[in-house]
Amino acid sequence: MTLFDKMSEFRTQLKIGLRTGIKKGWGSFVWICKIIIPISFVAALIQWTGWLSQLDFLLHPLMNVINLPAAAALPIIVAMTVSFYAGIAIMVVLPFTIEQIILIALFITIAHMLIVEGIVQHKSGLNIIKATLVRIGAAILSVFIVSQFFADTSQSISLPASLATQTPFIEVLKGWAIDTLRLCGRIFIIIMLVMMALYASESLGWIKYLVKFFRPLMKILGLSDRAVTMWVTGAGFGLLYGSAVITEEVKKENLTKEELEHLQISIAVNHSIIEEPALFLALGVNPLWILIPRFVIATIAVHTLRGVQYLKNKLLPK
């Protein structure tokens, strides 16, 4: 085959891959927006009513367990129910110490947008209840362990009076629309780029190099080699984008049910490892306080699940 023929074949395969990626990317974008838009609106409405502020007492006992002040419950509840960014916004206006900020940041990077992301994971292979329990449990365990490295982080703080004033509903609606539009725009760009790159690489036969490069890491994490592209997307870009890719990959039936569950558990704890830690740099948080605990807990969670499944298969009759 001449060089011209090779170049011609390369362009043909690249066009096929990009065309497929665009088609799959658009379908995944529409699917995610159908989940995000209605649920985020309901969450914003609940936040506007002030119910979240009144419910923070439910987390006060938990705050004591993980060595945080009662006021930390507010950004944690908001992040878990409304959005990760709303949680950060509240953190900024409260007088937390840098150690408290690190602990809260670690908690909400693991457990945020539990309803939206839980539904997305549920539709792509992991039961929403299991996903939620894993993320909350991992957040509690991570924060409790990391808190042991600091001095007293449970000292109380006072809430600013500005948090008690209710924003006009029209402003809330406007803010929700702008935030949702930005989020959907970011999702569209990332999903389209990821899908185009994924299917172009697959069409050109480059996936095997990605698998080879990440194979040692997959063994440490307890994941299948066939989960490389899905893990890279979920860990690098987040659950919303990762689950869109996972949903498409699941249709190919390359992973067993157990391998898919291992992958989903891993990225449930350890996802968006680029954007989220970077956001906290502005608050003076060293990214290592967020990255290392999440990687370790995700690894432990998967290997624990693998161990339980192994014993179950050995001890229980088929």
Phi, psi and omega in degrees: 000129181285167179299322179297318179295320179296317179295320179296318179294321178299313180296321180296313180295323179295316179298318179299314180296315181294320180296317178294318180299319179296317180296312181292322180296317179296316179299318180292323179297313179298319180299315181290320180297326178296336178271314187293311189300306182292320183290319180294327178295314179298318180296318178296323179295318179296319179297321181296325180294341181089004182297325183296319179296327180282340182266357184296340179297337180295332181262357181303312178301321179294324178299322178295321181296320182262019171062044176235153177289161181302327181297338180293342180297327184296304179297330180291315178298315181297317179295321182290326186257321184264286179196158177301317184289327176295322177297318178296319180302321179287322178301323184296324185269356178258143185279058178284151172283166181297325178293319178295321178298319179300314182293316179295318179300316179298317180298309187283340174289334177272312186243091176216157180045049187296327181287306182298306183291331177295318178294319179298315178293323179300319181285348181242020168126353182231126180307134185299323179293316179296317180299316181294315180296320179297316183291317179294316179298317179295322179295315180297312182297316181298313182294319180299316181293312182294327180298338179290344180274353183247164172286194184303116179250007184261005180299137186287157176228162180260142180277134177296147181296336182297335181287342183276343181280139183268129178286140177304143185300324181297325178290321177298316180297318179295315179298319179297316182298316180294313180297318181293320178296318178296316180297314179296323177296317178295319178298316181300312182297313184293315182295317180297316180295316181295314181296319179296316179295319182296309184285332174293317178296321180293318180295325182272354179080024182271347184303324183300329178288323177296317179298316181297319183293320185265000183304315179300321180293322179299323179294318179298317183284346181080027184249159178286147176302329183289351180265006186304305184298323180289320179293316180301318180292313181293313181292323183280320188248338178124170184292321182298312181285318181297318182293330176297317178292317180301317181301318178291321181290326180299326180298337179279348178059040178277339182248145172284169180299319180292318180296322178294320179294320177300315180299313183295322176297317182299310183281345174296323180271319190240083181225164180049050186283358178259303186291311189296310177298326181296325180297328183275354175300325180295337179264007177085018182269126175290123183304334182297330178294338180262318186288311186296309179302320181294319179297316182294312182295321178297318179295315179297318182299315182292315181292327175296315178298318178299319179296317179297316180295323179296312179296321180297317180292329181281320188271326183270134179293145180275000000 
